[in-house]
Amino acid sequence: MTPATPVELSEGRERALLWLLALTQFTVIMDFMVMMPLGPQIMQAFTIGPAAFATAVSTYSWCAGLSGLLAATYIDRFDRKRLLLFVYILFALSNLICGMASSFHLLLIARAFAGITGGVLGAIVMAVISDVIPVRRRGAATGVVMTSFSMAAIAGVPLGVVLGAKFGWQTPFYLLTALSVLIWAIAARLVPALNSHLTKGPTPVAQILPDLFALIREPAHLRAFALTGVTMISAMMVIPFISPVLVGNHGVAPQEVSWIYLAGGLATLFTARLIGRLSDRYGKHNVFRYVSLFSILPILFITHLPDLPLLAIIAFFPLFMVSISGRSIPMQALMTTVPEPARRGAFLSVNASIQSIGTGLGAWFGGLLLSKGTGAEILGYGMNGWFAAALTVLGVLWVHRVGAAKATSTPAVAKPVASPAADPSAP
């Protein structure tokens, strides 16, 4: 296969592409996030407890992790655009199946399918960013795409909670199906061909697994994967259980949870791009350290939450959301600088796999620490907070070990240019 000449994107086209990727990630994040505030309704609908609900959350993550690992064997063998469109339409189908699930076991199967597709999409999105944005502007670009987290919290989750409360928990998944199809149609026209990484030709099939094992064993890659895993486990020991704890322990009505997520999402909408720019200016390692250390206080507060009025919880939640989402921005930007360009897609696929596996481990382990008290009360959440805080400190101490891998060879990969002002020598 002979690749096309890399596309030189105008400033407007580059901006439109980044926001399209943000919308793509919005649907993936909403698909995962909306399960959490719908937890009380799903638990009631299928007569399950916190541990079983955590299994539903972690099933998505386990499958996303396995699919991301598998994607590392083929993601660099195809045009990024074609792969994005193919996987994204399967993602839309997975949401349709989730909405149609009539039993808890069918829901688990549907969430597994959603994880298989959603796990690959995250790696593809980051690979596209790495292909078109030079490293000196990747923090800001990652910040734009990470506003998908804010959009999911501002619009996706509150709307999903309201629709779920009024029309049934399945409704948000039908909404995601329709929205994903619309975004797919726009992506088919807007995303350029991205195949400059194919100049070396496809790797022989017999060499795929040895290359994957070599990529994983690379010391610089292992250090990066460790940071991703620790960070995700610490977050997911807390996040999936916020809504069930607020409803069961503090008397918050399910429809009121949407206001809490709305407040947090609005805050991150303003801070995501700011944190991205700060990462470019002051260094990705430094910003990760400071935001992670700050996140410990909101983590411990929300897992030891006293009885507070709803307005007080709404006022506090932005601190939690800003810190948890904020530490992911410099970390994700840092990950794009670790691998060689020719192995970037495979590395980011494995990293996405580690991210998903860490998400599943955090949700699963966090669920094991919890138990049901009288009525809907959930016990043991404070211990989740202490474990999450300890893992956050470990990440802060570890991040200085993460850096670019030494090139094993000089790949004959043409460097795509993001815009007329881009540095053509940047990876």
FIMARDREN-532088 format. One record per atom (N, C-alpha, C): x, y, z. Coordinates in steps of 0.1 Angstrom, whole numbers, plus 5000, padded with zeros to 4 digits. Layout:
% FIMARDREN-532088
XYZ;...
END
This chain:
% FIMARDREN-532088
500849885000;500050005000;500950125000;500650214991;501450344990;500650454997;501250515007;500450615014;500450745007;499350825010;499250955004;500151055011;500451165004;501251265010;500451325022;501151345033;500451395045;499751525042;498551535048;497651655045;498151765054;498351885048;498652005056;497352075060;497052075072;495752125077;495852275079;494852345075;494752495078;494352505093;494552625099;494252645113;492752615116;491852655107;490452625109;490152475108;490752415098;490552265097;491052185109;492252235114;492752165125;491852185137;491352305139;490452335151;489252245150;488652245138;487452165136;487652015138;488851965134;489151825136;489251795151;489951885159;490051865173;488751855180;487851945176;486451945182;485651825178;485951775166;485251655162;485751535170;487051535172;487551425181;487051445195;486851565200;486251585213;484851535214;484051555203;482751505203;482751345202;483651295195;483751145195;484051095209;485051155215;485351115229;484151145238;483451245236;482251275244;481251165244;481051105233;480050985233;480650865240;482050845238;482650735245;482650755260;482950875265;482950905279;481550905285;480650955277;479250955282;478750815284;479050725274;478650585274;479150525287;480350555291;480950495304;480450575316;480350705316;480050785328;478550765331;477650755321;476250765324;475850635332;476550535332;476250415340;476350445355;477150535359;477450565373;476250635379;475750745374;474650805381;473350725379;473350645369;472150555367;472250435376;473350425384;473550305392;472350275401;471750365408;470550335417;469450275409;469150325397;468050275389;468350135383;469550115379;469949985373;469949885384;470449915396;470449825407;469049785411;468149885410;466749855414;466049775403;466349805390;465749745379;466049595378;467349555381;467749425380;467949355394;467549425405;467649375418;469149325421;470049415420;471449375423;472049475433;473149435439;473849515449;475049595443;475849665452;476949745447;478049655440;478249535445;479349455439;478949415425;477649375423;477249335410;477249455400;476849575405;476849695397;478349725393;479249715403;480649735400;481149635389;480549515389;480949415378;480549465365;479349525364;478849585351;479749695346;480249785356;481149885352;482549835348;483049735355;484349685353;484349595340;483149525337;483149445325;483449535312;482949655312;483249745301;484749765301;485349795312;486749825313;487649715310;487349595314;488149475311;488149455296;486949465290;486849435275;487549545268;487449675273;488149785266;489649765267;490149705278;491549685279;492049575270;491249465269;491649355261;491649395246;490549475242;490449515228;491549615225;491949705234;493049795232;494349725230;494549615238;495849535236;495849465222;494649415218;494549355205;494749455194;494249575196;494349685186;495849715183;496649695193;498149735192;498749645180;498149535177;498649455167;498249495153;497249585152;496849625138;496649775136;496649855147;496249995146;497150075136;498450035136;499450105127;499450045113;498549945110;498549885097;497449945088;496650045093;495550095085;495550255086;494950315076;494650455076;493850485089;494250595096;493650625108;492150655106;491850725095;490450765092;489550645090;490050555082;489250435079;488950355092;489950335100;489850265112;488850335122;489050465123;488150545131;486650525127;486350535115;484950525110;484450375112;485250275110;484850145111;484450105126;485450145135;485150115149;484050195155;483950325150;482950415156;481450365153;481250315141;479950265137;479650135146;480650055149;480349945158;480049995172;480650105176;480350165189;478950205190;478450265179;477050305179;476150185180;476450075173;475649955174;475649905189;476849905195;476849855209;475949935218;475750065216;474850135225;473450095222;473050065210;471750025207;471449895214;472449805214;472249675221;472149695236;472849785242;472749815256;471349865259;470749945251;469449995254;468349885253;468649785245;467649675243;467849565253;468849565262;469049465272;467849445281;467449325282;466249295290;466549225303;467749185306;468149125318;469649165322;470049145334;471349185339;472449115331;472248985328;473248915320;473348965306;472249005300;472349065287;472949205287;472749275298;473449405300;474949385300;475349285308;476849255309;477449225295;476749145287;477149115274;477249245265;476249325266;476149455259;477249545263;477549555276;478649645281;479949595276;480149465275;481349405270;481649445256;480549445248;480649485234;481049635233;480349715242;480649855242;482049885246;482649805255;483949825259;484949785248;484649675241;485549635230;485749745220;484649815216;484749925207;485250055213;484750095224;485150215231;486550215234;487150105238;488550095242;489450125230;489150085218;489950115207;489850255202;488650315204;488450455199;489350555206;489550535219;490450625227;491850625221;492350505218;493750495212;493750565198;492750545190;492750605177;492750755177;491950805186;491850955188;493151015192;493850945201;495150995205;496250985194;496050875186;497050855175;496850965165;495551005162;495251105152;495851245157;495651275170;496251395176;497751395174;498451285177;499851265176;500351285162;499551245152;499951255138;499851395132;498951475137;498651605131;499151725140;499451705152;499751815161;501251795166;502151895164;503451885169;503551875184;504651825189;504651795203;504651925212;505052035206;505052155214;503652215216;502652165209;501352205210;500352095214;500951985218;500051865221;499351875234;499851945243;499151965256;497952045254;497952155246;496852235244;495752155235;496252075225;495351995217;494651895226;495451825235;494851735244;493851795253;494051915257;493151995265;491852015258;491852045245;490652065237;489851935237;490551825233;489851695232;489351655246;490051685257;489651645270;488451725275;488051835268;486851895271;485651805269;485851695262;484851595261;484351545274;485251535284;484951495298;483951605303;484251735301;483351835306;482051835299;482051815286;480751815278;479951695283;480551585286;479851465291;479151495304;479951565313;479451595326;478351705326;478551805317;477651915316;476351875309;476451815297;475251785289;474851635289;475851555287;475551415285;474951345298;475751355309;475251285321;474051345326;473951475328;472651525333;471451495325;471651505311;470551475302;470151325303;471251245304;471051095306;470251065318;470651135329;469951105342;468551145341;468251265336;466851315335;466051215326;466551185314;465851095305;465650955312;466750915319;466650785325;465550775336;465450885344;464450895355;463050905349;462950975337;461550995332;461150885323;462050825315;461650725304;462250595306;463150575316;463750445318;465250455316;466050365323;467450375322;468050355308;467250285300;467750255286;467850375277;467050485280;466950595271;468250655267;469150685277;470450745273;471250665263;471050535263;471850455253;471250475239;469950485238;469350515225;469750655220;469850755229;470350885225;471750875220;472550805227;473950785223;474050725209;473150635206;473250565193;472950665182;471950745184;471550845174;472650955172;473250995183;474251105183;475551045176;475850925179;477050865173;476950855158;475850815153;475550805139;475750945132;475251055139;475451185133;476951225133;477651205144;479051235144;479851155134;479451035132;480150945122;480051005108;478851055105;478551115092;479451245090;479651325100;480451445099;481951405098;482351305106;483751255105;484151205091;483151135085;483451085071;483851195061;483351315064;483651425055;484851505059;484951515073;485951615078;487351555080;487451435085;488751375088;489551345075;490751395074;491551365062;492151225063;492651175052;493451045052;494651065060;494950975069;496050985078;496850855077;497750845067;498450715065;499950735063;500450845067;501950865065;502750765073;502150705084;502850605092;502950475084;502450465073;502450335065;503550335055;504450425055;505550435045;506350305045;506550245056;507350125057;506649995052;505350015050;504549895045;504149815057;503149725056;502649645067;503649545072;503549525086;504449435092;504049295089;504949205085;504549065083;503749005095;502748925092;501948865102;502748795113;503748725108;504548645118;505348735127;505448855124;506248945132;505449035142;504049025140;503149115148;503349085163;503248965167;503248935182;504648965188;505748925181;507048955186;507249105187;506749185177;506849335178;506049385190;504849325192;504049375204;504749345217;505349225218;506049195231;507249285233;507949315222;509049405223;508649545227;507549585221;507049725225;506649725240;505949625245;505549625259;506749615268;507849535264;508949515273;509949635273;509749735264;510649855264;510549925277;511649945284;511649995298;510850135299;511150215289;510450345289;508950335288;508550235280;507050205278;506450155291;507150055297;506750005310;506550105321;507450205321;507350305331;506050395329;505850425316;504650495312;503350425315;503350295312;502150215315;501850205330;502950205338;502750195352;502050325357;502450435352;501850565356;500350565352;500050525340;498650515336;497850425345;498350305348;497550215356;497250265370;498350325376;498150375390;497150485390;497250575380;496350695380;494850655378;494650555369;493250515366;492650435378;493450345384;492950275395;492550365407;493350465410;493050555420;491750635418;491550675405;490250745402;489050655403;489150535398;488050445397;487650375409;488450385419;488050335433;487050425439;486850545433;486050645439;484850685430;485150705417;484150765408;482850685406;482850555404;481650475401;480650475412;481050505424;480250485436;479750625441;480050735435;479650865440;478150875440;477450845429;476050855428;475350755437;475650625438;474950535447;475150585462;476350635465;476550685479;475750805482;475750905472;474951025475;473450985476;472950895468;471550865469;471250775481;472050675484;471750585495;472150635508;473250715510;473750765523;473350905526;473050985516;472851125519;471451175514;470651085509;469251125506;469151215494;470151215485;470051295473;469151215463;468151285457;467251225448;468051195435;467651085428;468451045415;468451165405;467351235404;467251345394;468151465398;468451475411;469251585416;470751555414;471051435411;472451405408;472951475396;472051495386;472351565374;472851705377;472351775387;472851915390;474251905395;474551805403;475951785408;476951765397;476651675387;477551655376;477551775367;476451855366;476451975358;477452075363;477452095376;478352195382;479852155380;480052025382;481451975380;481851985365;480951955356;481251965342;481552105337;480752205342;480952345339;482352395343;482752345355;484052395359;485152335351;485052205347;486152145339;486152205324;484952255320;484952315307;485952425306;486052505317;486952615317;488352585320;488552475328;489852445332;490652345323;489952265315;490652165307;491652225298;491252325290;492152385280;493252465288;492952525299;493952605307;494952505312;494552395317;495552295322;496452245310;495852225299;496652185287;497652285283;497252415283;498252515280;499352525291;498952515303;499952515314;500952395313;500452285308;501352165306;502352195295;501952265284;502952305274;503952405279;503452495288;504352605292;505252565304;504752495313;505552465325;506052315326;505652235316;506152095316;505052005321;504851895313;503751805316;504051725329;505251705333;505551635346;505151725357;505551845357;505251935368;503751955370;503051985359;501552005361;500851885366;501351765361;500751645366;500951625381;502151665386;502451655400;501551745409;501451865404;500651965413;499151935413;498651895401;497151875400;496851745408;497751645407;497551515414;497551535429;498551615434;498651635448;497351715453;496851805445;495651885449;494451785449;494451685440;493251595440;493051515452;494151495460;493951415472;492951465482;492851595483;491951655493;490451635488;490151665476;488751635472;488451485472;489351395469;489151255470;488751215484;489551255494;489251225508;487951285513;487651405508;486451475513;485251405508;485251365495;484051305489;483851165494;484851095498;484750955504;484450965519;484551075525;484151095539;483151205541;482251215531;481351325530;480351325542;480351435549;479351455560;477951485554;476951485562;475651525557;475551675554;475451705542;475451845538;474251875529;473852005529;472752035520;473152015505;472151995496;472451975482;473252085476;473052205480;473752325474;475252315478;475552265490;476952255494;477652145486;476952035484;477551935476;477851985461;476852055456;476952115442;478152205442;478352285452;479452385453;480852315454;480852195461;482152125462;482552045450;481551985444;481851885433;482851935422;482752065418;483652105408;485152085412;485452105425;486852075429;487351935426;486451845429;486751705426;486851675411;485951725403;485951705389;487151765382;487451885386;488651965380;489951885383;490051845395;491351775399;491551635393;490451565392;490551425387;490751435372;489951515365;490051525350;491351595347;491751695355;492951775352;494251705352;494351605361;495651535361;495751435349;494651405342;494651325330;495251395318;495051525318;495451605306;496951605304;497751645314;499251635312;499751495311;499051395317;499451255316;499251205302;498051235296;497751195282;498751255272;498951385274;499951455265;501351405267;501751365279;503051305281;503151175274;502051095274;502150965268;502450975253;502051075246;502251095232;503751115229;504551155239;505951185237;506851065239;506350965245;507150845249;507550765237;506650715228;507150625217;507750685205;508350605197;508850655184;507550675175;507650765166;506450795157;505950665150;506850575145;506350455138;505650365147;505850365160;505150275169;504150345178;503850475174;502950555183;501550495185;500950445173;499650395174;499650265183;500550185181;500650055189;500850095204;501750185206;501950225220;500750275227;500050365220;498850435225;497750335227;497650225218;496650125220;496950045233;498150005235;498549935247;498250025259;498550155258;498350245269;496850255272;496050265261;494650265263;494150145270;494750035266;494449905272;494749905287;495849955291;496249965305;495350055312;494950165305;493950265311;492650195314;492150115305;490850045307;490949935317;492049865317;492249755327;492349825341;493049935342;493150005355;491750055359;490950095350;489650135353;488850025359;488949905352;488249785357;488749745370;490049745372;490549705385;490149795396;490149925394;489750015404;488250005408;487349985398;485949965400;485749835407;486449735403;486249595409;486649595423;487949645426;488449645439;487649735448;487249855443;486449945451;485149885455;484549805446;483249745449;483449635460;484549565460;484849465470;484949525484;485349645485;485549715498;484149765503;483149765495;481849825499;480849715503;479949755511;478849655515;477549735517;476449675517;475149735519;474849735534;474349855539;473949865552;472449845553;471849915562;470349915563;469749995551;468749935545;468150005534;469050015522;469250145517;470050165505;471450215509;471750215522;473050275527;474250185522;475350255518;476550185514;477650215524;478250105528;479350115539;480650095533;481750155539;483150135535;483750225525;482950335521;483450425511;484750495515;484850525528;486050595533;487350525530;487350385531;488550305528;488950325514;487950335505;488250355491;489050485489;488650585496;489350715495;490750705500;491050635511;492450625515;493350545505;492750445500;493550365489;493850455477;492750535473;492950625461;493950725464;493950785476;494950885480;496350835479;496550705485;497850645485;498450625471;497550575462;497950545448;498250685441;497550785444;497850915438;499250965442;499650945455;500950985459;502050905452;501750775450;502650685443;502850735428;501750785422;501850835408;502750965408;502551045418;503351175419;504851135420;505151035428;506550995430;507150925418;506250865410;506750785398;506850865385;506150975384;506051045371;507351095365;508351125374;509651165369;510351055361;509950935362;510650825355;510050805341;509050875338;508350865324;508950965315;509550915304;510150995293;510250925280;510750995270;510750935257;511650815256;511250715249;512050595246;513150625236;514250555238;515350565228;514950495215;515150565204;514850505191;515650375189;514950275185;515650145182;516150145168;515550225160;515950235146;515450375141;515750405129;515350535123;514150505113;512950525118;511850485109;511650585098;511350525086;511150605074;509750655074;509350745083;507950785084;507950935081;507250975072;507051115069;506351185080;506751305084;506151375095;505051455090;503751425094;502651515090;502751655096;502251745088;502351885093;500951925097;500751985109;499452015114;498952145109;499752235106;499352365101;500552435095;500352545088;501452615082;502452665092;502052685104;502952735114;503652625122;503252495119;503852385127;505252365123;505952315133;507352275131;507452145124;507952135112;507852015104;508851905110;509651945119;510551845124;510051785137;508851835142;508251785154;507651655151;507651555161;507051425158;505551435160;
END
